[in-house]
Amino acid sequence: MRKNLNVIAAYSIMMGLIILVGIFQSWNIALSIFNLCLISAVMTMGANIQWGYAGLINFGIMGFTALGGLAAVLISVNPVQDAWSAGGTNILLSLFLIIGIVLAVRFVLKRYQKSKIRNYIIAAIIISGIIIIRLVSEPGIEAIEEVNPARTGFLGGLGLPIIFSWIVGAFFAGGLAFVIGKVALGLRADYLAIATLLISEIVIAIIKHEDWLTRGVKNVIGLKRPAPYEVNLQETDWFINLVEKFNSGKLALISDLSERQAALNQFVIEGSSVFVKLCYSGLFLVVVIILLILTQKALYSPWGRMMRAIRDNEEAANAMGKNVVKQHLLIFVLGSAIVGIAGAMLVTQDGLFTPGSYRPLRYTFLIWVMVIVGGSGNNFGAILGGFVVWFLWIEAAPIGLYLVNLTTAGLEDTHFLKVHLIESVPYFRFLMMGIGLLLIMRYRPKGILPEKIEIK
Amino acid sequence: MDFLNALILLLNYIFVPALAYGSQLAIGAIFVTLIYGILRFANFATGDMMSFGTMVAILFTWYFQSIGLTLGILPTALLAIPFAILFMGLYMLTIDKFVFRYYRLNKSPPVQLAMVSIGVMFVTQAVVRIIIGPSDRRFFDGEKFLIRANEFKEITGLNEGLAIKSTQVITIVVTIILVSTLFWFLNKTKTGKSMRAYSDNEDLALLSGIDPKKIVMITWMIAAILATIGGVLYGLDKSFKPFTYFNNMLPIFAAAIVGGIGNPFGAFLGGYVIAFSEILLTYAYKKFFMYVLPESMEPVGLIQLLSTDYKFAVSFSILVIVLLYRPSGIFKGKIL
C-alpha cells in the first residue's frame, strides 16, 4: 500500500480535477473529457508496450487509429446491396488479384536465387499487377460511387453490432503492423520513427481517397451505438422517474406545476446525454481495466522480463538465445493492435467516421507526449499520462485565457496586444505541451510515475 | 511542331514546377541531414523552424514595405532574409543552449534528443501561431512572371504556352548559389573540413583538437541560414501557412533519407528525386499523348498513373522502397 502511495495520489488528483470541471463547467464536458481520456489511455498503453517494454518507436499511431475506425465502419454499417451488385464482383476480383500478386512475389522470392533478374521479375509482376488491378477495379469503383452518392456511394459494411469492431480493429491494426514490422523493424530507432510516421500518412491517404470503401472525406455518419439514444431515453418512463428522483430536492423548490414540468424536462434532456456518456465511460473503463490487467501480468511474466532484457541490451539477450527480431515483431503487432482498439472506440464514441480528421503529425506526437510525461514502461504511468495530457489539451484554452487576462490586466480591453493575445489563446496548448515535455524530459526523464520493477 | 508542343507541355507542367519544388525540398533536406550528421539526432522541429524563419522574414518584409523600401521587380522578402537569418540564428543558439546542450553533454541516446526536438517543435509552433496566426499569408511583391504563357505563345507561335514564375527562377538561382557555397565551405575551408571530421568520428576529431563548441555553433548558424532561406523560398512560391510547413517536414525527411542521411550531397539530390517522382507519377499525360501519337491512337482516359490525392503517398512509398533495398540511401549515407 505504502509503495503505491504516489500512484493513488496522482490518480486521485486527476479524478479531482475532472470532478472540478464537472462542478464548475458542466458534467457533460467533464464526462466527454473523461471518455476521451480513457481512449487516450488505451492508445498510450499501446505505445507504452512498444516503447516502454521494448524500446521501439512507433510514430504510426494515427495510421493504426484510422484503421481501427475503418473497422468500426466496415463492421457496423449495413451493407449497401445496390453497390455490391453494381461493382462488387470487380472489387472481389481485384482482391483476388492482390492476393495472387503477393503469392507470385513470394513464389519468385523462394524459388530463385538473389539476383538482378529476380528483382526485375518482381518489379514486372508488381507493375503489371497494378495496371491490371486498375483496369479491373476502375469500372467497379465508378459504379459503386455512383450508387446514391449523397447517402451511400460505398460498399457499406457487415451490419453487425459495433462492439465487434473493437476486436476487428485490433486485428486490422495488428495485420498492418505485421507488414510494417517485417519491412521496417530492422532499422535503428529514429529511422523507424520516421518510417512509421510516413507509412501512417500513406494509410490515411488511402482511407481518405478510396471513396468506395470508406466514403472518404464525405464521412460516414450515424453509426450504430452500443448505448441508448438520447431521444429514446427522454421518452422512457423509468429514466424520467430516475431523473425525477435524482433531482427531487431541486424540483421540490419549484411550486408551480407547469414550471416544475418544464424544469423536469430540462433535467431529463441534460440527464439523458450524461447517461449516454456514462454508458460509454462504463464500456471504455471495462476495456481499460482488462488491458491493464493483461499488460501488468505480461510485464511481470517471464516474457516481460525477456522484453526488458532485449530493450536494455539487445546483443546480450541475443546471445542468451532470445530471438530478438521475432520478439520485436510480436510486440510491435501487439502494441499496434491495442492502438487499433482505441481507434475503433473513438469512432464508436463519436458515432461518425471522418477520415479528414486523422492528422498524423499532430496527434501522434500528442500520444507520445502522453507516454513520456506519464512514465514509459509503467502502465499506470501511461494511463495517467493519457489523462493528464488530454485534460490539459482541452483545458489549455481556458487556462491560457485566464493567464492572458492576468498578465495584461494593466492594459485596456481594446489594446492591440491584448486583443491579439486573446485571439491566439487556442495556441497556448501547443506551448503548454512543448514546455511540459521539455521540463519532464529534463528534470524527470522517467515521467511522473517512473518505471519500477519489483522482483516478485 | 507537335513534338515541340509536347516538349513545352512537359516543361511547363512538370519540369519547371518540379525543379522549383525540388530545390525547396533540397534545402530543407540538407538542413535535416546536417543536424543529423553533426548533432546526431532526427530533428522533428525542422518544419517549424523553417516556418519560424519565414515568419521573421515576413515581419521584416512588412516593416520594409511600410517604410517604402522595395527591391523593384524583385520581392522585398529577399531584402529581409539576412535580418531573418540573424534572428533565426539567435533563436537556434538559444534553443541549443537551453535545451539540446544538456543532452549533448550527457551523451544521451539519439532517440531522447529526437523526443526533445518534439518539445521544441511544439514550442516553436505555438510561438509562430501566437505571433503571426495560423492563417494563409502571401508576402510576394514585385514582378510575378518572367515569361507569361500568352507572350510565349505569341513569340514562338506554338499552341502550348510556357509560363515561368519569377519565384521559380529566384528559387532555383538562390538554391544554386546557396548549395554551391555550402559545398565549397564544407569541402574546401578548414572549418568545413573539421565539421565533416566531427561528423565522421567524434572522438577522433576531438583528439585532433577540433573545438566541439565551435562546430556546434557553426552548424546551428548554417542550419539557420538553410531554414530561413528554404522557408522563404517556399513561402514566396506558394504561400506561408504554419500547418503546411509542419506537413512539409515529411517529404523533407523522405528526401534526406532517400539521399542517404548524413550526406549533404545526397540530401540535395534526394529533394529532386522526391519532387520529380511526385509530379511525374501524378501528372495526367492525356494532352502529351495527344500531341505525340497520331490522331487515331488518341488516349481515352487521363493517362494518370496515380490520382493527385496520392501526391504525398508517392514520396513515402519511394522512401519505403529505398529503405527495403538500400537502407543507407541512394548515395550511401550513414547506415542507421
Interface residues (C-beta under 8 A of the other chain):
Chain A: I57 V183 A184 G186 L187 R188 A189 D190 Y191 A193 I194 A195 L197 L198 I199 E201 I202 A205 I206 K208 H209 L361 F365 W368 V369 I372 L421 E423 S424 Y427 F428 R429 F430 L431 M433 G434 I435 L437 L438 M441 R442 P445
Chain B: F41 A42 F44 V99 Y102 P109 P110 V111 Q112 A114 M115 V116 I118 G119 V120 M121 F122 V123 T124 Q125 A126 V127 R129 I130 G133 P134 F246 N247 M249 L250 F253 A254 I257 I261 S307 D309 Y310 F312 A313 F316 S317 L319 V320 L323 L324 P327 L336
